[in-house]
Amino acid sequence: MRYLAILLLVVSLVACGGGDADNAFVASWTYDGTGMQVMDCTPDDFNDTFVPTGSWQLLVGDDADLETEADVPCPAIAFDVSDRVATARPGQSCTDSEAGITRTTTYTSYTLTLDADGKKLTEAVQGTFTAMGGVQVNCTLVRNTTSTRP
């Protein structure tokens, strides 16, 4: 009987995901004004550099340890967690179309690193951005920021 109880406990823990490491990331995060996003594009007229602002969510994932909140029409970004680092699964992208222009963002590298007290999150993103329709734009995307939570 005790063996069955232990087995059920282990099965329920496995079914719940990666445990405390994943849950340490789950929160509403707010960009703290440090860092920036740089889009280096061809043609150069579309280059852009800015400091991200606002808040964003990290949630327990459906099929991954962790995921961002979906941002319609873009799906959630899925992450695998190891200790205090969450790494996006390879090959994730988002495509949307509006007014005859199709935009695609593809992430080639995306990591989130949680500090020791769990209040600060460092985000490092690399990827590509393309837009087609009327003119074609190809960009590299780099974002290095920090976010905090209460």
WOJOSUL-V615270 format. One record per backbone hydrogen bond with DSSP energy under -1.0 kcal/mol. CO is the residue of the C=O (numbers start at 1). NH is the residue of the N-H. Records with the same first field share a line. If there is no record, write none. Layout:
CO = NH, NH
//
This chain:
1 = 5
2 = 6
3 = 7
4 = 8
5 = 9
6 = 10
7 = 11
8 = 12
9 = 13
10 = 14
11 = 15
14 = 17
19 = 23
20 = 24
22 = 25
27 = 58
29 = 56
30 = 148
34 = 146
36 = 144
37 = 50
38 = 142
39 = 48
40 = 140
42 = 138
43 = 46
44 = 47
48 = 39
50 = 37
54 = 31
56 = 29
57 = 69
58 = 27
59 = 67
66 = 79
67 = 59
71 = 74
74 = 71
77 = 68
78 = 89
79 = 66
80 = 87
82 = 85
84 = 114
85 = 82
86 = 112
87 = 80
92 = 107
94 = 105
96 = 103
98 = 101
101 = 98
102 = 132
103 = 96
104 = 130
105 = 94
106 = 128
109 = 126
110 = 88
111 = 124
112 = 86
113 = 122
115 = 118
119 = 149
120 = 115
121 = 147
122 = 113
123 = 145
124 = 111
125 = 143
126 = 108, 109
127 = 141
128 = 106
129 = 139
130 = 104
131 = 137
132 = 102
133 = 135
137 = 131
138 = 42
139 = 129
140 = 40
141 = 127
142 = 38
143 = 125
144 = 36
145 = 123
146 = 32
147 = 121
148 = 30
//
